[in-house]
Amino acid sequence: MNNIELYCCYSLNLREFLYNNGLRYKLAALNPNSKSLFWVYVKDEKLDRLLNEWSMNKKIISNQ
């Protein structure tokens, strides 16, 4: 049986960034404890690359 890794995104800004770069979430859900909406993605190379790009952009912006 294959193990599928999932990534939960709680940031609307990150979700928009991923969407604008061609990535679509597989599921949207509401956290029962916090009542926060989140989006679930299947982890793959494209998601990893975009998350790294997102992190680098956040560091550059915060250092300005």
Secondary structure as the mmCIF struct_conf table of DSSP 4:
data_model
#
loop_
_struct_conf.conf_type_id
_struct_conf.id
_struct_conf.beg_label_comp_id
_struct_conf.beg_label_asym_id
_struct_conf.beg_label_seq_id
_struct_conf.end_label_comp_id
_struct_conf.end_label_asym_id
_struct_conf.end_label_seq_id
STRN STRN1 LEU A 6 CYS A 9
HELX_RH_AL_P HELX_RH_AL_P1 LEU A 12 ASN A 20
TURN_TY1_P TURN_TY1_P1 ASN A 21 GLY A 22
BEND BEND1 LYS A 26 LYS A 26
STRN STRN2 LEU A 27 LEU A 30
TURN_TY1_P TURN_TY1_P2 PRO A 32 SER A 34
STRN STRN3 LEU A 37 VAL A 42
HELX_RH_AL_P HELX_RH_AL_P2 GLU A 45 SER A 62
TURN_TY1_P TURN_TY1_P3 ASN A 63 ASN A 63
#
